[in-house]
Amino acid sequence: MKSYKQVAGLLSIAGLSLALGACSSASAEPFEIKWGETECEVCKMKIMDKQFAAEAIMENEKGYAFDDIGCLMRDWYPEQKEEDIAAMYVKDFNTKEWVELDEAMFVYDKESKTPMAYNILSFAKEADAEAYIEENGGDMMDFEQLKDHSWERGEMHMKMDGEGSMDQDSEMDMDTEEEEGQ
């Protein structure tokens, strides 16, 4: 039979372990994006659309925001050491709630419109990704497949709104303009 001191000691250790675990995960929670004000770490566009935002939180608690998952995965992520990243989040396409990136499912739909035309949509549930594909087409990927994605950009259908942000509903092919400027 265990003594009172042994049981109390085990409970104290268990409680301390839980408290330390809660502290470490709290620093890797999604942070607040000021929609229309916060700039994407990569492209410097103001983050406007909640369906496509992404975040990365480092072990040192520094956070980075992205307006398109392509900015995060194509341009930022390959330059990082995985052990320095505490967590990465994407927004669920339907609910606009944060989802841990490595737990999400992704759909590449070249006909979709995302802020930087990488055309990747994120879903918290595989069934939601399947439903999107059934209705709209596209290819499903998990996090590992997303790392190996080619990251080709589609046409960007945007224009400047006069205040430094872009309007997705207008017709302007950014890739064509970049080529003409060279």
C-alpha positions in Angstrom: 0.0 0.0 0.0 1.3 3.4 -0.9 1.7 6.0 1.7 0.0 9.4 1.7 3.3 11.1 1.0 3.9 8.9 -2.1 0.5 9.5 -3.5 0.7 13.3 -2.8 4.1 13.4 -4.5 2.9 11.6 -7.6 -0.1 14.0 -7.8 2.2 17.0 -7.4 4.4 15.8 -10.3 1.4 15.1 -12.5 -0.1 18.5 -11.8 3.3 20.2 -12.5 3.6 18.3 -15.8 0.1 19.4 -16.9 0.8 23.0 -15.9 4.1 23.1 -17.8 2.4 21.5 -20.8 -0.3 24.1 -20.8 2.2 27.0 -20.6 4.2 25.7 -23.6 1.3 25.2 -25.9 -0.3 28.5 -24.9 2.6 30.4 -26.6 1.9 28.6 -29.8 -1.7 29.6 -30.1 -2.8 31.6 -33.2 -2.4 35.4 -32.7 -4.8 38.1 -33.7 -4.5 39.4 -37.3 -5.8 42.9 -37.8 -7.7 42.4 -41.0 -6.8 45.0 -43.6 -3.8 46.2 -41.5 -1.5 43.3 -40.8 0.9 42.7 -43.7 2.0 39.3 -45.1 5.5 38.5 -44.1 6.4 37.5 -47.6 4.6 39.6 -50.2 3.8 42.6 -47.8 0.2 42.8 -49.0 -2.4 43.6 -46.3 -4.2 40.5 -45.1 -7.8 40.9 -46.1 -9.4 37.5 -46.6 -10.0 35.3 -43.6 -10.4 32.2 -45.7 -6.8 32.2 -46.9 -4.8 33.5 -44.0 -2.0 31.5 -42.4 0.3 32.0 -39.4 3.5 30.6 -38.1 4.6 30.9 -34.4 8.2 30.3 -33.5 9.6 28.7 -30.4 10.8 32.2 -29.3 7.0 33.2 -29.6 7.6 35.5 -32.6 4.6 35.2 -35.0 4.4 35.6 -38.7 1.2 36.2 -40.7 0.6 35.3 -44.4 -2.2 36.3 -46.8 -1.9 33.1 -48.8 -0.8 29.6 -47.8 1.6 29.8 -50.8 3.5 32.7 -49.2 3.9 30.5 -46.1 4.7 27.1 -47.7 6.5 28.2 -50.9 8.5 31.2 -49.7 8.8 31.2 -45.9 8.8 27.6 -44.7 11.7 26.2 -46.8 14.0 28.8 -45.2 13.2 27.7 -41.6 14.5 25.0 -39.3 11.5 22.9 -38.3 12.7 22.7 -34.7 12.4 26.5 -34.5 8.7 26.4 -35.5 6.3 25.9 -32.5 3.1 25.8 -34.6 1.6 26.8 -38.0 -2.0 27.5 -38.7 -4.3 27.9 -41.6 -7.9 29.1 -41.8 -10.6 26.5 -42.6 -12.1 27.6 -46.0 -15.7 27.1 -44.8 -15.7 28.2 -41.1 -12.7 30.6 -41.2 -11.5 29.0 -37.9 -7.8 28.3 -37.2 -6.7 24.8 -37.9 -3.2 23.4 -37.2 -1.5 23.2 -40.6 -0.3 19.6 -40.1 -3.8 18.5 -39.3 -5.6 20.2 -42.2 -6.5 18.9 -45.6 -5.8 20.9 -48.7 -7.4 21.3 -52.1 -5.5 22.6 -55.1 -8.1 24.0 -57.4 -6.5 26.0 -60.2 -9.9 27.7 -60.8 -10.1 29.1 -57.3 -9.1 32.6 -56.5 -6.6 33.1 -53.6 -4.8 36.3 -52.7 -1.5 35.4 -54.4 -3.0 32.9 -56.9 -1.5 29.7 -55.4 -5.0 28.3 -55.4 -4.7 26.2 -52.3 -7.7 25.9 -50.0 -7.5 24.6 -46.4 -10.1 22.4 -44.6 -10.3 21.2 -41.0 -12.1 18.0 -42.1 -11.3 15.7 -45.0 -15.1 15.3 -45.7 -15.3 19.1 -46.3 -12.3 18.9 -48.7 -14.0 16.0 -50.5 -17.3 17.9 -50.7 -15.5 20.9 -52.2 -13.8 18.7 -54.8 -17.0 17.0 -55.7 -18.7 20.3 -56.4 -15.8 22.3 -57.8 -13.0 19.9 -58.8 -9.4 20.0 -57.6 -6.9 17.7 -56.0 -6.7 16.8 -52.3 -3.4 16.9 -50.4 -2.2 16.4 -46.8 0.6 18.4 -45.2 3.4 16.1 -46.5 2.0 16.4 -50.1 1.7 20.1 -49.6 5.4 20.3 -48.9 6.1 18.7 -52.3 3.6 20.8 -54.2 4.9 22.6 -57.3 3.5 26.0 -56.2 2.7 27.3 -59.7 0.8 30.5 -59.7 -2.4 31.0 -61.6 -3.8 34.3 -62.9 -4.3 37.0 -60.3 -7.6 38.7 -60.9 -7.0 41.8 -58.8 -6.5 45.6 -58.9 -5.3 48.2 -56.5 -8.2 49.8 -54.7 -6.4 53.1 -54.3 -5.5 52.5 -50.6 -2.7 49.9 -51.1 -4.8 46.8 -50.9 -6.1 44.7 -53.7 -9.6 43.9 -54.9 -10.0 40.3 -56.0 -13.1 40.8 -58.2 -11.5 42.8 -61.0 -9.6 41.5 -64.0 -5.8 42.1 -64.0 -3.2 39.5 -64.7 -0.3 40.3 -62.4 2.1 37.7 -64.0 1.6 39.4 -67.4 2.3 42.8 -66.0 5.5 41.5 -64.3 6.7 40.1 -67.6 5.9 43.3 -69.5 7.9 45.3 -67.0 11.1 43.2 -67.6 
